[in-house]
């Protein structure tokens, strides 16, 4: 648990990430905006996963212009 920390700034939260999993509420537009921001901030080797239970990843990743292929459902 020592390695877990809470951040309120997205850029700070993503710093030094090896893997990112998004677990926000099921709202397509909100998830789409978050994935777009993370795509721009993270190096291309970092996988961005979603815990979505009802949305298609192709719809969530629609606005990712850098590396949409790294978006997955976990």
PyMOL Python script that loads the backbone (N, CA, C, O; Angstrom):
from pymol import cmd

cmd.read_pdbstr("""\
ATOM      1  N   UNK A   1       0.811  -1.194   0.000  1.00  0.00           N
ATOM      2  CA  UNK A   1       0.000   0.000   0.000  1.00  0.00           C
ATOM      3  C   UNK A   1       0.859   1.264   0.000  1.00  0.00           C
ATOM      4  O   UNK A   1       0.357   2.346  -0.304  1.00  0.00           O
ATOM      5  N   UNK A   2       2.117   1.147   0.328  1.00  0.00           N
ATOM      6  CA  UNK A   2       2.988   2.318   0.350  1.00  0.00           C
ATOM      7  C   UNK A   2       3.157   2.926  -1.040  1.00  0.00           C
ATOM      8  O   UNK A   2       3.461   4.112  -1.168  1.00  0.00           O
ATOM      9  N   UNK A   3       2.964   2.126  -2.066  1.00  0.00           N
ATOM     10  CA  UNK A   3       3.170   2.613  -3.433  1.00  0.00           C
ATOM     11  C   UNK A   3       1.930   3.275  -4.013  1.00  0.00           C
ATOM     12  O   UNK A   3       1.990   3.847  -5.102  1.00  0.00           O
ATOM     13  N   UNK A   4       0.809   3.208  -3.308  1.00  0.00           N
ATOM     14  CA  UNK A   4      -0.418   3.840  -3.772  1.00  0.00           C
ATOM     15  C   UNK A   4      -0.500   5.257  -3.242  1.00  0.00           C
ATOM     16  O   UNK A   4      -0.201   5.516  -2.077  1.00  0.00           O
ATOM     17  N   UNK A   5      -0.906   6.168  -4.107  1.00  0.00           N
ATOM     18  CA  UNK A   5      -1.101   7.549  -3.672  1.00  0.00           C
ATOM     19  C   UNK A   5      -2.237   8.158  -4.482  1.00  0.00           C
ATOM     20  O   UNK A   5      -2.533   7.719  -5.594  1.00  0.00           O
ATOM     21  N   UNK A   6      -2.855   9.156  -3.918  1.00  0.00           N
ATOM     22  CA  UNK A   6      -3.980   9.826  -4.575  1.00  0.00           C
ATOM     23  C   UNK A   6      -3.505  11.170  -5.094  1.00  0.00           C
ATOM     24  O   UNK A   6      -2.865  11.937  -4.375  1.00  0.00           O
ATOM     25  N   UNK A   7      -3.821  11.443  -6.333  1.00  0.00           N
ATOM     26  CA  UNK A   7      -3.460  12.709  -6.970  1.00  0.00           C
ATOM     27  C   UNK A   7      -4.723  13.350  -7.523  1.00  0.00           C
ATOM     28  O   UNK A   7      -5.648  12.650  -7.935  1.00  0.00           O
ATOM     29  N   UNK A   8      -4.766  14.665  -7.535  1.00  0.00           N
ATOM     30  CA  UNK A   8      -5.910  15.376  -8.104  1.00  0.00           C
ATOM     31  C   UNK A   8      -5.559  16.038  -9.431  1.00  0.00           C
ATOM     32  O   UNK A   8      -6.433  16.590 -10.100  1.00  0.00           O
ATOM     33  N   UNK A   9      -4.297  15.987  -9.813  1.00  0.00           N
ATOM     34  CA  UNK A   9      -3.832  16.557 -11.064  1.00  0.00           C
ATOM     35  C   UNK A   9      -3.483  15.415 -12.017  1.00  0.00           C
ATOM     36  O   UNK A   9      -2.657  14.565 -11.686  1.00  0.00           O
ATOM     37  N   UNK A  10      -4.101  15.390 -13.187  1.00  0.00           N
ATOM     38  CA  UNK A  10      -3.902  14.278 -14.121  1.00  0.00           C
ATOM     39  C   UNK A  10      -2.443  14.133 -14.537  1.00  0.00           C
ATOM     40  O   UNK A  10      -1.909  13.024 -14.533  1.00  0.00           O
ATOM     41  N   UNK A  11      -1.800  15.222 -14.891  1.00  0.00           N
ATOM     42  CA  UNK A  11      -0.404  15.148 -15.325  1.00  0.00           C
ATOM     43  C   UNK A  11       0.487  14.570 -14.230  1.00  0.00           C
ATOM     44  O   UNK A  11       1.358  13.744 -14.502  1.00  0.00           O
ATOM     45  N   UNK A  12       0.272  15.001 -13.010  1.00  0.00           N
ATOM     46  CA  UNK A  12       1.049  14.496 -11.877  1.00  0.00           C
ATOM     47  C   UNK A  12       0.741  13.021 -11.618  1.00  0.00           C
ATOM     48  O   UNK A  12       1.638  12.240 -11.302  1.00  0.00           O
ATOM     49  N   UNK A  13      -0.518  12.649 -11.753  1.00  0.00           N
ATOM     50  CA  UNK A  13      -0.925  11.262 -11.513  1.00  0.00           C
ATOM     51  C   UNK A  13      -0.315  10.309 -12.541  1.00  0.00           C
ATOM     52  O   UNK A  13      -0.004   9.164 -12.212  1.00  0.00           O
ATOM     53  N   UNK A  14      -0.144  10.764 -13.765  1.00  0.00           N
ATOM     54  CA  UNK A  14       0.377   9.907 -14.827  1.00  0.00           C
ATOM     55  C   UNK A  14       1.899   9.830 -14.859  1.00  0.00           C
ATOM     56  O   UNK A  14       2.467   8.953 -15.511  1.00  0.00           O
ATOM     57  N   UNK A  15       2.549  10.737 -14.162  1.00  0.00           N
ATOM     58  CA  UNK A  15       4.004  10.788 -14.156  1.00  0.00           C
ATOM     59  C   UNK A  15       4.587   9.460 -13.675  1.00  0.00           C
ATOM     60  O   UNK A  15       4.199   8.954 -12.622  1.00  0.00           O
ATOM     61  N   UNK A  16       5.500   8.910 -14.431  1.00  0.00           N
ATOM     62  CA  UNK A  16       6.179   7.649 -14.109  1.00  0.00           C
ATOM     63  C   UNK A  16       5.255   6.429 -14.115  1.00  0.00           C
ATOM     64  O   UNK A  16       5.572   5.420 -13.486  1.00  0.00           O
ATOM     65  N   UNK A  17       4.132   6.501 -14.807  1.00  0.00           N
ATOM     66  CA  UNK A  17       3.208   5.359 -14.889  1.00  0.00           C
ATOM     67  C   UNK A  17       3.772   4.282 -15.800  1.00  0.00           C
ATOM     68  O   UNK A  17       4.418   4.574 -16.807  1.00  0.00           O
ATOM     69  N   UNK A  18       3.517   3.040 -15.434  1.00  0.00           N
ATOM     70  CA  UNK A  18       3.863   1.896 -16.275  1.00  0.00           C
ATOM     71  C   UNK A  18       2.623   1.325 -16.946  1.00  0.00           C
ATOM     72  O   UNK A  18       2.714   0.681 -17.991  1.00  0.00           O
ATOM     73  N   UNK A  19       1.469   1.560 -16.343  1.00  0.00           N
ATOM     74  CA  UNK A  19       0.183   1.030 -16.809  1.00  0.00           C
ATOM     75  C   UNK A  19      -0.891   1.915 -16.180  1.00  0.00           C
ATOM     76  O   UNK A  19      -0.782   2.289 -15.012  1.00  0.00           O
ATOM     77  N   UNK A  20      -1.927   2.250 -16.950  1.00  0.00           N
ATOM     78  CA  UNK A  20      -2.995   3.105 -16.424  1.00  0.00           C
ATOM     79  C   UNK A  20      -4.323   2.389 -16.597  1.00  0.00           C
ATOM     80  O   UNK A  20      -4.618   1.864 -17.671  1.00  0.00           O
ATOM     81  N   UNK A  21      -5.125   2.370 -15.535  1.00  0.00           N
ATOM     82  CA  UNK A  21      -6.480   1.838 -15.636  1.00  0.00           C
ATOM     83  C   UNK A  21      -7.461   2.909 -15.177  1.00  0.00           C
ATOM     84  O   UNK A  21      -7.353   3.444 -14.074  1.00  0.00           O
ATOM     85  N   UNK A  22      -8.401   3.203 -16.034  1.00  0.00           N
ATOM     86  CA  UNK A  22      -9.430   4.213 -15.775  1.00  0.00           C
ATOM     87  C   UNK A  22     -10.645   3.518 -15.187  1.00  0.00           C
ATOM     88  O   UNK A  22     -11.072   2.474 -15.679  1.00  0.00           O
ATOM     89  N   UNK A  23     -11.198   4.098 -14.134  1.00  0.00           N
ATOM     90  CA  UNK A  23     -12.377   3.511 -13.478  1.00  0.00           C
ATOM     91  C   UNK A  23     -13.380   4.592 -13.101  1.00  0.00           C
ATOM     92  O   UNK A  23     -13.886   4.611 -11.979  1.00  0.00           O
ATOM     93  N   UNK A  24     -13.668   5.486 -14.033  1.00  0.00           N
ATOM     94  CA  UNK A  24     -14.667   6.518 -13.764  1.00  0.00           C
ATOM     95  C   UNK A  24     -16.044   6.006 -14.176  1.00  0.00           C
ATOM     96  O   UNK A  24     -16.168   4.926 -14.753  1.00  0.00           O
ATOM     97  N   UNK A  25     -17.064   6.783 -13.876  1.00  0.00           N
ATOM     98  CA  UNK A  25     -18.435   6.356 -14.162  1.00  0.00           C
ATOM     99  C   UNK A  25     -18.682   6.184 -15.661  1.00  0.00           C
ATOM    100  O   UNK A  25     -17.955   6.731 -16.490  1.00  0.00           O
ATOM    101  N   UNK A  26     -19.703   5.428 -15.986  1.00  0.00           N
ATOM    102  CA  UNK A  26     -20.003   5.041 -17.367  1.00  0.00           C
ATOM    103  C   UNK A  26     -20.666   6.178 -18.150  1.00  0.00           C
ATOM    104  O   UNK A  26     -21.883   6.198 -18.331  1.00  0.00           O
ATOM    105  N   UNK A  27     -19.857   7.104 -18.600  1.00  0.00           N
ATOM    106  CA  UNK A  27     -20.314   8.210 -19.431  1.00  0.00           C
ATOM    107  C   UNK A  27     -19.349   8.298 -20.603  1.00  0.00           C
ATOM    108  O   UNK A  27     -18.174   8.619 -20.425  1.00  0.00           O
ATOM    109  N   UNK A  28     -19.842   8.017 -21.785  1.00  0.00           N
ATOM    110  CA  UNK A  28     -18.981   7.940 -22.962  1.00  0.00           C
ATOM    111  C   UNK A  28     -18.202   9.224 -23.200  1.00  0.00           C
ATOM    112  O   UNK A  28     -16.996   9.167 -23.440  1.00  0.00           O
ATOM    113  N   UNK A  29     -18.848  10.368 -23.140  1.00  0.00           N
ATOM    114  CA  UNK A  29     -18.160  11.632 -23.426  1.00  0.00           C
ATOM    115  C   UNK A  29     -17.054  11.921 -22.414  1.00  0.00           C
ATOM    116  O   UNK A  29     -15.978  12.392 -22.785  1.00  0.00           O
ATOM    117  N   UNK A  30     -17.314  11.643 -21.151  1.00  0.00           N
ATOM    118  CA  UNK A  30     -16.309  11.877 -20.109  1.00  0.00           C
ATOM    119  C   UNK A  30     -15.120  10.942 -20.308  1.00  0.00           C
ATOM    120  O   UNK A  30     -13.969  11.370 -20.216  1.00  0.00           O
ATOM    121  N   UNK A  31     -15.394   9.668 -20.580  1.00  0.00           N
ATOM    122  CA  UNK A  31     -14.311   8.708 -20.821  1.00  0.00           C
ATOM    123  C   UNK A  31     -13.527   9.086 -22.078  1.00  0.00           C
ATOM    124  O   UNK A  31     -12.299   8.999 -22.094  1.00  0.00           O
ATOM    125  N   UNK A  32     -14.223   9.498 -23.113  1.00  0.00           N
ATOM    126  CA  UNK A  32     -13.564   9.877 -24.365  1.00  0.00           C
ATOM    127  C   UNK A  32     -12.596  11.046 -24.132  1.00  0.00           C
ATOM    128  O   UNK A  32     -11.468  11.029 -24.624  1.00  0.00           O
ATOM    129  N   UNK A  33     -13.039  12.052 -23.387  1.00  0.00           N
ATOM    130  CA  UNK A  33     -12.180  13.208 -23.095  1.00  0.00           C
ATOM    131  C   UNK A  33     -10.964  12.799 -22.269  1.00  0.00           C
ATOM    132  O   UNK A  33      -9.853  13.262 -22.524  1.00  0.00           O
ATOM    133  N   UNK A  34     -11.174  11.936 -21.284  1.00  0.00           N
ATOM    134  CA  UNK A  34     -10.066  11.484 -20.441  1.00  0.00           C
ATOM    135  C   UNK A  34      -9.046  10.688 -21.250  1.00  0.00           C
ATOM    136  O   UNK A  34      -7.842  10.896 -21.104  1.00  0.00           O
ATOM    137  N   UNK A  35      -9.514   9.785 -22.095  1.00  0.00           N
ATOM    138  CA  UNK A  35      -8.594   8.985 -22.910  1.00  0.00           C
ATOM    139  C   UNK A  35      -7.821   9.861 -23.889  1.00  0.00           C
ATOM    140  O   UNK A  35      -6.645   9.607 -24.151  1.00  0.00           O
ATOM    141  N   UNK A  36      -8.461  10.876 -24.425  1.00  0.00           N
ATOM    142  CA  UNK A  36      -7.774  11.803 -25.327  1.00  0.00           C
ATOM    143  C   UNK A  36      -6.651  12.521 -24.587  1.00  0.00           C
ATOM    144  O   UNK A  36      -5.542  12.644 -25.108  1.00  0.00           O
ATOM    145  N   UNK A  37      -6.935  12.995 -23.372  1.00  0.00           N
ATOM    146  CA  UNK A  37      -5.913  13.678 -22.572  1.00  0.00           C
ATOM    147  C   UNK A  37      -4.767  12.738 -22.222  1.00  0.00           C
ATOM    148  O   UNK A  37      -3.597  13.100 -22.343  1.00  0.00           O
ATOM    149  N   UNK A  38      -5.112  11.526 -21.787  1.00  0.00           N
ATOM    150  CA  UNK A  38      -4.065  10.577 -21.405  1.00  0.00           C
ATOM    151  C   UNK A  38      -3.217  10.187 -22.604  1.00  0.00           C
ATOM    152  O   UNK A  38      -2.006  10.005 -22.473  1.00  0.00           O
ATOM    153  N   UNK A  39      -3.832  10.058 -23.761  1.00  0.00           N
ATOM    154  CA  UNK A  39      -3.109   9.715 -24.983  1.00  0.00           C
ATOM    155  C   UNK A  39      -2.057  10.773 -25.296  1.00  0.00           C
ATOM    156  O   UNK A  39      -0.954  10.447 -25.735  1.00  0.00           O
ATOM    157  N   UNK A  40      -2.396  12.027 -25.072  1.00  0.00           N
ATOM    158  CA  UNK A  40      -1.464  13.120 -25.351  1.00  0.00           C
ATOM    159  C   UNK A  40      -0.346  13.212 -24.311  1.00  0.00           C
ATOM    160  O   UNK A  40       0.758  13.657 -24.624  1.00  0.00           O
ATOM    161  N   UNK A  41      -0.626  12.799 -23.088  1.00  0.00           N
ATOM    162  CA  UNK A  41       0.338  12.954 -21.997  1.00  0.00           C
ATOM    163  C   UNK A  41       1.295  11.778 -21.815  1.00  0.00           C
ATOM    164  O   UNK A  41       2.425  11.960 -21.360  1.00  0.00           O
ATOM    165  N   UNK A  42       0.850  10.587 -22.165  1.00  0.00           N
ATOM    166  CA  UNK A  42       1.638   9.385 -21.867  1.00  0.00           C
ATOM    167  C   UNK A  42       2.532   8.953 -23.029  1.00  0.00           C
ATOM    168  O   UNK A  42       2.168   9.133 -24.191  1.00  0.00           O
ATOM    169  N   UNK A  43       3.698   8.386 -22.720  1.00  0.00           N
ATOM    170  CA  UNK A  43       4.533   7.805 -23.778  1.00  0.00           C
ATOM    171  C   UNK A  43       3.772   6.673 -24.477  1.00  0.00           C
ATOM    172  O   UNK A  43       2.904   6.043 -23.873  1.00  0.00           O
ATOM    173  N   UNK A  44       4.091   6.419 -25.730  1.00  0.00           N
ATOM    174  CA  UNK A  44       3.325   5.456 -26.524  1.00  0.00           C
ATOM    175  C   UNK A  44       3.365   4.030 -25.993  1.00  0.00           C
ATOM    176  O   UNK A  44       2.472   3.245 -26.310  1.00  0.00           O
ATOM    177  N   UNK A  45       4.359   3.666 -25.203  1.00  0.00           N
ATOM    178  CA  UNK A  45       4.470   2.294 -24.694  1.00  0.00           C
ATOM    179  C   UNK A  45       3.511   1.997 -23.548  1.00  0.00           C
ATOM    180  O   UNK A  45       3.345   0.834 -23.178  1.00  0.00           O
ATOM    181  N   UNK A  46       2.879   3.010 -22.982  1.00  0.00           N
ATOM    182  CA  UNK A  46       2.009   2.825 -21.825  1.00  0.00           C
ATOM    183  C   UNK A  46       0.608   2.407 -22.271  1.00  0.00           C
ATOM    184  O   UNK A  46      -0.034   3.101 -23.059  1.00  0.00           O
ATOM    185  N   UNK A  47       0.140   1.264 -21.758  1.00  0.00           N
ATOM    186  CA  UNK A  47      -1.211   0.773 -22.031  1.00  0.00           C
ATOM    187  C   UNK A  47      -2.200   1.581 -21.198  1.00  0.00           C
ATOM    188  O   UNK A  47      -1.963   1.852 -20.021  1.00  0.00           O
ATOM    189  N   UNK A  48      -3.308   1.960 -21.823  1.00  0.00           N
ATOM    190  CA  UNK A  48      -4.375   2.676 -21.121  1.00  0.00           C
ATOM    191  C   UNK A  48      -5.598   1.767 -21.134  1.00  0.00           C
ATOM    192  O   UNK A  48      -6.176   1.505 -22.189  1.00  0.00           O
ATOM    193  N   UNK A  49      -5.983   1.293 -19.967  1.00  0.00           N
ATOM    194  CA  UNK A  49      -7.095   0.350 -19.848  1.00  0.00           C
ATOM    195  C   UNK A  49      -8.314   1.028 -19.233  1.00  0.00           C
ATOM    196  O   UNK A  49      -8.201   2.014 -18.506  1.00  0.00           O
ATOM    197  N   UNK A  50      -9.474   0.474 -19.543  1.00  0.00           N
ATOM    198  CA  UNK A  50     -10.728   0.954 -18.963  1.00  0.00           C
ATOM    199  C   UNK A  50     -11.432  -0.205 -18.273  1.00  0.00           C
ATOM    200  O   UNK A  50     -11.337  -1.355 -18.701  1.00  0.00           O
ATOM    201  N   UNK A  51     -12.134   0.116 -17.209  1.00  0.00           N
ATOM    202  CA  UNK A  51     -12.932  -0.896 -16.511  1.00  0.00           C
ATOM    203  C   UNK A  51     -14.388  -0.859 -16.971  1.00  0.00           C
ATOM    204  O   UNK A  51     -15.273  -1.366 -16.282  1.00  0.00           O
ATOM    205  N   UNK A  52     -14.630  -0.267 -18.120  1.00  0.00           N
ATOM    206  CA  UNK A  52     -15.999  -0.153 -18.624  1.00  0.00           C
ATOM    207  C   UNK A  52     -16.692  -1.509 -18.690  1.00  0.00           C
ATOM    208  O   UNK A  52     -16.075  -2.531 -18.988  1.00  0.00           O
ATOM    209  N   UNK A  53     -17.971  -1.488 -18.406  1.00  0.00           N
ATOM    210  CA  UNK A  53     -18.740  -2.731 -18.479  1.00  0.00           C
ATOM    211  C   UNK A  53     -19.775  -2.695 -19.593  1.00  0.00           C
ATOM    212  O   UNK A  53     -20.408  -3.709 -19.885  1.00  0.00           O
ATOM    213  N   UNK A  54     -19.951  -1.541 -20.214  1.00  0.00           N
ATOM    214  CA  UNK A  54     -20.986  -1.468 -21.229  1.00  0.00           C
ATOM    215  C   UNK A  54     -20.670  -0.612 -22.437  1.00  0.00           C
ATOM    216  O   UNK A  54     -21.496  -0.491 -23.342  1.00  0.00           O
ATOM    217  N   UNK A  55     -19.487  -0.014 -22.470  1.00  0.00           N
ATOM    218  CA  UNK A  55     -19.127   0.850 -23.590  1.00  0.00           C
ATOM    219  C   UNK A  55     -18.079   0.166 -24.464  1.00  0.00           C
ATOM    220  O   UNK A  55     -17.234  -0.578 -23.967  1.00  0.00           O
ATOM    221  N   UNK A  56     -18.142   0.420 -25.738  1.00  0.00           N
ATOM    222  CA  UNK A  56     -17.174  -0.147 -26.681  1.00  0.00           C
ATOM    223  C   UNK A  56     -15.878   0.666 -26.631  1.00  0.00           C
ATOM    224  O   UNK A  56     -15.910   1.896 -26.650  1.00  0.00           O
ATOM    225  N   UNK A  57     -14.748  -0.025 -26.569  1.00  0.00           N
ATOM    226  CA  UNK A  57     -13.477   0.681 -26.535  1.00  0.00           C
ATOM    227  C   UNK A  57     -13.268   1.493 -27.804  1.00  0.00           C
ATOM    228  O   UNK A  57     -12.658   2.561 -27.752  1.00  0.00           O
ATOM    229  N   UNK A  58     -13.752   1.020 -28.924  1.00  0.00           N
ATOM    230  CA  UNK A  58     -13.606   1.783 -30.166  1.00  0.00           C
ATOM    231  C   UNK A  58     -14.287   3.143 -30.059  1.00  0.00           C
ATOM    232  O   UNK A  58     -13.822   4.112 -30.660  1.00  0.00           O
ATOM    233  N   UNK A  59     -15.369   3.229 -29.310  1.00  0.00           N
ATOM    234  CA  UNK A  59     -16.047   4.509 -29.099  1.00  0.00           C
ATOM    235  C   UNK A  59     -15.293   5.382 -28.099  1.00  0.00           C
ATOM    236  O   UNK A  59     -15.186   6.594 -28.285  1.00  0.00           O
ATOM    237  N   UNK A  60     -14.773   4.769 -27.043  1.00  0.00           N
ATOM    238  CA  UNK A  60     -14.026   5.520 -26.031  1.00  0.00           C
ATOM    239  C   UNK A  60     -12.751   6.105 -26.642  1.00  0.00           C
ATOM    240  O   UNK A  60     -12.410   7.259 -26.384  1.00  0.00           O
ATOM    241  N   UNK A  61     -12.060   5.322 -27.440  1.00  0.00           N
ATOM    242  CA  UNK A  61     -10.768   5.724 -28.003  1.00  0.00           C
ATOM    243  C   UNK A  61     -10.891   6.530 -29.292  1.00  0.00           C
ATOM    244  O   UNK A  61      -9.879   6.853 -29.914  1.00  0.00           O
ATOM    245  N   UNK A  62     -12.070   6.847 -29.687  1.00  0.00           N
ATOM    246  CA  UNK A  62     -12.338   7.524 -30.964  1.00  0.00           C
ATOM    247  C   UNK A  62     -11.527   8.812 -31.151  1.00  0.00           C
ATOM    248  O   UNK A  62     -11.103   9.109 -32.267  1.00  0.00           O
ATOM    249  N   UNK A  63     -11.308   9.569 -30.093  1.00  0.00           N
ATOM    250  CA  UNK A  63     -10.598  10.846 -30.205  1.00  0.00           C
ATOM    251  C   UNK A  63      -9.108  10.753 -29.888  1.00  0.00           C
ATOM    252  O   UNK A  63      -8.417  11.771 -29.851  1.00  0.00           O
ATOM    253  N   UNK A  64      -8.614   9.550 -29.661  1.00  0.00           N
ATOM    254  CA  UNK A  64      -7.181   9.379 -29.398  1.00  0.00           C
ATOM    255  C   UNK A  64      -6.434   9.482 -30.726  1.00  0.00           C
ATOM    256  O   UNK A  64      -6.521   8.584 -31.563  1.00  0.00           O
ATOM    257  N   UNK A  65      -5.702  10.575 -30.914  1.00  0.00           N
ATOM    258  CA  UNK A  65      -5.035  10.796 -32.197  1.00  0.00           C
ATOM    259  C   UNK A  65      -3.603  10.268 -32.234  1.00  0.00           C
ATOM    260  O   UNK A  65      -3.030  10.114 -33.313  1.00  0.00           O
ATOM    261  N   UNK A  66      -3.021   9.992 -31.071  1.00  0.00           N
ATOM    262  CA  UNK A  66      -1.628   9.559 -31.021  1.00  0.00           C
ATOM    263  C   UNK A  66      -1.478   8.043 -31.182  1.00  0.00           C
ATOM    264  O   UNK A  66      -0.887   7.568 -32.151  1.00  0.00           O
ATOM    265  N   UNK A  67      -2.025   7.290 -30.214  1.00  0.00           N
ATOM    266  CA  UNK A  67      -1.850   5.837 -30.206  1.00  0.00           C
ATOM    267  C   UNK A  67      -3.115   5.133 -29.710  1.00  0.00           C
ATOM    268  O   UNK A  67      -3.112   4.582 -28.609  1.00  0.00           O
ATOM    269  N   UNK A  68      -4.183   5.139 -30.487  1.00  0.00           N
ATOM    270  CA  UNK A  68      -5.431   4.504 -30.047  1.00  0.00           C
ATOM    271  C   UNK A  68      -5.307   2.989 -29.876  1.00  0.00           C
ATOM    272  O   UNK A  68      -6.121   2.379 -29.184  1.00  0.00           O
ATOM    273  N   UNK A  69      -4.311   2.387 -30.490  1.00  0.00           N
ATOM    274  CA  UNK A  69      -4.138   0.933 -30.401  1.00  0.00           C
ATOM    275  C   UNK A  69      -3.763   0.461 -28.994  1.00  0.00           C
ATOM    276  O   UNK A  69      -3.866  -0.730 -28.700  1.00  0.00           O
ATOM    277  N   UNK A  70      -3.338   1.355 -28.139  1.00  0.00           N
ATOM    278  CA  UNK A  70      -2.956   0.961 -26.779  1.00  0.00           C
ATOM    279  C   UNK A  70      -4.115   0.992 -25.793  1.00  0.00           C
ATOM    280  O   UNK A  70      -3.930   0.667 -24.620  1.00  0.00           O
ATOM    281  N   UNK A  71      -5.293   1.372 -26.237  1.00  0.00           N
ATOM    282  CA  UNK A  71      -6.476   1.423 -25.372  1.00  0.00           C
ATOM    283  C   UNK A  71      -7.137   0.046 -25.329  1.00  0.00           C
ATOM    284  O   UNK A  71      -7.440  -0.541 -26.367  1.00  0.00           O
ATOM    285  N   UNK A  72      -7.355  -0.462 -24.114  1.00  0.00           N
ATOM    286  CA  UNK A  72      -7.948  -1.788 -23.945  1.00  0.00           C
ATOM    287  C   UNK A  72      -9.012  -1.760 -22.852  1.00  0.00           C
ATOM    288  O   UNK A  72      -9.065  -0.834 -22.044  1.00  0.00           O
ATOM    289  N   UNK A  73      -9.855  -2.785 -22.840  1.00  0.00           N
ATOM    290  CA  UNK A  73     -10.809  -2.986 -21.746  1.00  0.00           C
ATOM    291  C   UNK A  73     -10.213  -4.046 -20.834  1.00  0.00           C
ATOM    292  O   UNK A  73      -9.809  -5.116 -21.290  1.00  0.00           O
ATOM    293  N   UNK A  74     -10.161  -3.745 -19.556  1.00  0.00           N
ATOM    294  CA  UNK A  74      -9.571  -4.684 -18.588  1.00  0.00           C
ATOM    295  C   UNK A  74     -10.651  -5.304 -17.730  1.00  0.00           C
ATOM    296  O   UNK A  74     -10.355  -6.120 -16.857  1.00  0.00           O
TER     297      UNK A  74
END
""", "prot")
cmd.dss("prot")
cmd.show_as("cartoon", "prot")
cmd.util.cbc("prot")
cmd.orient("prot")
